[in-house]
Amino acid sequence: MNKGRDFDERAVKVFQKKEITEHYIYKNLSGRVSGVKNRRILSQIADDEMRHYNVWKTYSRKDISPDRFKVWLYTLISMVFGFTFGIKLMENGEKRAHAVYSRIPGSFKEINGIVSDEEEHEQALLMLLDEERMKYTGSIVLGLNDALVELMGVLAGLTFAIHNTTAVALTASITGIAAALSMASSAYLSTKTDPGGKNPFVASLYTGGAYIITVLAMITPYLVFEDRYICLGISFFIAICIIGFFNYYISVAQNLPFKSRFLGMVGLSFTVAALSFLAGYAIHYVFPDILM
């Protein structure tokens, strides 16, 4: 009996800490996001979290401090990657809490009310997610996908065709920057023709910017190391990291499956790279004395 009560007390304190922590996170975000509606909903959720905290406090009869690191971390994530991503990441935690709440003994009378509030939070959050940058996710996907597929192919081909790593980096840079400008202009014209609520200039910046950042990241090994095969391997690893991070971001922010999207993008990129690698080998075989 005592053991069960000890467990309940520990669980209550954990939930109490969770609620006060999320209260401060939502409160911080409510003062930083743009839009009256966004601020109002976040403030309401912050108030609800404080009410939940006070419900748990009636059982623990103790004040619990928030997890300051978690408050700082989620606020930082939301500021850097957008409040849509930060809040959805938080929402995933609330879903796990919902599952735990359902296993709490029925002696806690307010539990059903808290669970109901958590469900309302999810609906409110779905209504909230109206962030400007999320409109341009497609533009970022276009820039990243094209840069990864094309540049992996270019680097694979050049690595076999040209022995000098600096020459590979410079050639890939010229190719990448030209392709980035081309993609940006295409995104501008495409968005201008069918805007869908998007600014053509901003769409072109996201597309071209994603392309150029990917190019710079992938050619860096060729400017640092001399062994061209090590450079190629590191570049491919960087590409996988970029693909993994961005697909995780999209899967969280837009509730899309991660694994299938990640594997599909990796498979496409490496297929193109393998074909380009073979083409580079053939060119080097045919012109061994010209491409050094």
C-alpha positions in Angstrom: 0.0 0.0 0.0 2.7 2.4 1.0 4.7 1.4 -2.1 1.7 2.3 -4.3 1.3 5.7 -2.6 5.0 6.4 -3.1 4.7 5.6 -6.8 1.7 7.9 -7.1 3.6 10.7 -5.3 6.6 10.3 -7.6 4.3 10.3 -10.7 2.4 13.4 -9.4 5.7 15.3 -9.0 6.8 14.3 -12.5 3.5 15.5 -14.1 3.6 18.6 -12.0 7.1 19.5 -13.2 6.1 18.8 -16.8 3.1 21.2 -16.6 5.0 24.1 -15.0 7.9 23.6 -17.5 5.5 23.7 -20.5 3.7 26.7 -19.0 6.9 28.7 -19.2 7.7 27.4 -22.6 4.4 28.5 -24.0 4.5 31.7 -22.1 8.0 32.5 -23.6 6.7 31.7 -27.1 3.6 33.7 -26.8 5.7 36.8 -26.3 7.9 36.0 -29.4 5.6 34.9 -32.1 3.9 37.2 -34.6 0.2 37.5 -35.1 -2.5 38.3 -32.5 -4.2 34.9 -32.9 -1.0 33.0 -32.4 -0.1 34.9 -29.3 -3.6 34.6 -27.9 -3.7 30.8 -28.3 -0.3 30.3 -26.9 -1.1 32.4 -23.9 -4.3 30.4 -23.3 -2.4 27.1 -23.5 0.2 28.5 -21.0 -2.7 29.4 -18.6 -4.1 25.9 -19.0 -0.7 24.4 -18.2 -0.5 26.5 -15.0 -4.0 25.3 -14.1 -2.9 21.7 -14.6 0.2 22.4 -12.4 -2.1 23.6 -9.6 -4.3 20.5 -9.9 -1.2 18.3 -9.4 -0.1 20.6 -6.6 -3.3 19.8 -4.6 -2.0 16.2 -4.4 1.7 16.8 -3.9 1.2 19.9 -1.6 4.6 21.1 -2.8 5.9 23.7 -5.2 7.9 22.2 -8.1 10.4 24.2 -10.1 10.3 24.1 -13.9 13.0 22.3 -15.9 15.0 25.5 -16.8 17.1 23.7 -19.4 14.0 22.3 -21.2 12.4 25.8 -21.2 15.6 27.2 -22.7 16.0 24.4 -25.2 12.5 24.5 -26.6 12.4 28.2 -26.8 15.7 28.2 -28.6 14.5 25.4 -31.0 11.4 27.4 -31.7 13.3 30.6 -32.4 15.9 28.9 -34.7 13.7 26.4 -36.6 10.3 28.1 -36.2 7.6 27.8 -33.6 5.7 25.3 -35.8 8.6 22.8 -35.4 9.1 23.6 -31.7 5.4 23.3 -30.8 5.0 20.0 -32.8 8.0 18.6 -31.0 6.3 19.6 -27.8 3.0 18.1 -29.0 4.7 14.7 -29.4 5.6 14.9 -25.7 2.0 15.7 -24.8 0.8 12.7 -26.7 3.1 10.5 -24.6 1.9 12.2 -21.5 -1.7 11.5 -22.6 -0.9 7.8 -22.7 0.6 7.9 -19.3 -2.3 9.8 -17.8 -4.7 7.1 -19.0 -2.8 4.6 -16.7 -3.1 6.7 -13.6 -5.3 5.2 -10.8 -8.9 6.6 -10.8 -8.3 8.1 -7.4 -7.2 11.3 -9.1 -10.6 13.0 -9.9 -9.2 15.7 -12.1 -7.3 13.4 -14.4 -10.1 13.1 -16.9 -10.3 16.9 -17.1 -6.5 17.2 -17.7 -6.7 14.5 -20.5 -9.6 16.4 -22.1 -7.6 19.6 -22.0 -4.6 17.9 -23.6 -6.9 16.9 -26.5 -8.1 20.4 -26.8 -4.5 21.6 -26.8 -3.8 19.5 -29.9 -6.7 20.9 -31.7 -5.7 24.5 -30.7 -2.2 23.8 -31.9 -3.3 22.6 -35.3 -5.3 25.8 -35.7 -2.3 27.9 -34.5 0.2 26.6 -37.0 0.2 29.5 -39.5 3.8 30.3 -39.8 5.1 32.2 -42.8 8.2 30.0 -43.3 6.1 26.8 -43.5 4.5 28.1 -46.7 7.9 27.9 -48.4 8.7 24.3 -47.4 8.2 23.2 -50.9 10.7 25.7 -52.2 13.3 24.5 -49.7 12.6 20.8 -50.7 13.1 21.8 -54.3 16.4 23.5 -53.6 17.7 20.8 -51.3 16.6 17.8 -53.4 18.0 19.2 -56.6 21.3 20.2 -55.0 21.8 16.9 -53.3 20.9 14.8 -56.4 22.8 16.9 -58.9 25.9 17.7 -56.7 26.3 14.1 -55.5 26.4 13.1 -59.2 28.7 15.9 -60.1 31.1 15.2 -57.3 31.1 11.5 -57.9 31.8 12.0 -61.6 34.5 14.7 -61.1 36.2 12.6 -58.3 37.0 9.9 -60.8 37.7 12.2 -63.8 39.9 14.8 -62.0 42.6 13.9 -59.5 43.1 17.3 -58.0 40.7 17.9 -55.1 40.9 21.7 -55.3 40.0 21.5 -59.0 37.0 19.3 -58.1 35.8 21.8 -55.5 36.1 24.7 -57.9 34.4 23.0 -60.7 31.6 21.7 -58.5 31.2 25.2 -57.0 30.8 26.9 -60.4 28.4 24.2 -61.4 26.5 24.5 -58.1 26.2 28.3 -58.1 25.1 28.4 -61.7 22.5 25.7 -60.9 21.4 27.5 -57.8 20.7 30.7 -59.7 18.9 28.7 -62.3 16.7 27.1 -59.7 16.0 30.4 -58.0 14.9 32.0 -61.2 12.7 29.0 -62.0 11.1 29.1 -58.5 10.5 32.9 -59.0 8.7 32.4 -62.3 6.8 29.4 -61.1 5.5 31.1 -58.0 4.7 34.3 -59.9 2.6 32.2 -62.3 0.8 30.3 -59.5 1.5 32.2 -56.2 -0.8 30.2 -53.9 -0.3 32.9 -51.2 3.5 32.9 -51.6 5.9 35.8 -52.4 7.8 34.9 -55.6 10.9 36.7 -54.5 10.9 34.9 -51.1 10.3 31.6 -52.7 13.3 32.1 -55.0 15.4 33.0 -52.0 14.5 29.8 -50.1 15.1 27.6 -53.2 18.4 29.3 -54.2 19.6 29.6 -50.6 18.9 25.9 -49.8 20.8 25.0 -53.0 23.9 27.1 -52.2 24.1 26.1 -48.6 24.1 22.4 -49.7 26.8 23.1 -52.3 29.0 24.8 -49.7 28.6 22.0 -47.2 29.4 19.3 -49.7 32.5 20.8 -51.4 34.1 21.7 -48.0 35.9 18.3 -47.7 37.6 18.9 -51.0 39.1 22.1 -49.7 40.4 20.4 -46.5 41.6 17.0 -47.5 43.8 15.8 -50.3 42.6 12.2 -50.8 39.7 12.5 -53.3 38.0 9.3 -52.2 38.0 10.4 -48.5 36.5 13.7 -49.7 33.8 11.9 -51.6 33.0 9.7 -48.7 32.7 12.7 -46.3 30.6 14.6 -48.8 28.2 11.7 -49.1 28.0 11.5 -45.3 27.2 15.2 -45.1 24.5 14.7 -47.7 23.0 11.9 -45.7 23.0 14.2 -42.6 21.3 17.0 -44.5 18.7 14.6 -45.9 18.1 13.1 -42.4 17.8 16.4 -40.6 15.5 18.0 -43.2 13.2 15.0 -43.5 13.0 14.8 -39.7 12.1 18.5 -39.6 9.3 18.0 -42.2 8.0 14.9 -40.5 7.6 16.7 -37.2 6.3 20.0 -38.6 3.9 18.5 -41.1 3.1 15.2 -39.4 4.5 13.2 -42.4 6.3 9.8 -42.2 10.0 10.1 -41.8 11.5 6.7 -42.8 9.9 6.4 -46.2 10.8 9.9 -47.2 14.3 9.6 -45.9 15.1 6.3 -47.6 13.5 7.5 -50.9 15.6 10.6 -51.0 18.8 8.8 -50.1 18.1 6.1 -52.6 17.5 8.6 -55.4 20.6 10.6 -54.6 22.9 7.6 -54.4 21.5 6.1 -57.6 22.4 9.3 -59.5 25.8 9.5 -57.8 26.6 5.9 -58.8 25.7 6.5 -62.4 27.7 9.7 -62.5 30.6 7.8 -60.8 30.6 5.3 -63.6 30.4 8.1 -66.2 33.4 9.8 -64.6 35.3 6.5 -64.6 34.6 6.0 -68.3 35.7 9.6 -69.2 38.9 9.1 -67.2 39.5 5.8 -69.0 39.0 7.4 -72.4 41.0 10.6 -71.6 43.6 9.5 -69.0 46.1 12.2 -69.9 43.8 15.2 -70.3 41.8 15.0 -67.0 44.4 14.9 -64.2 
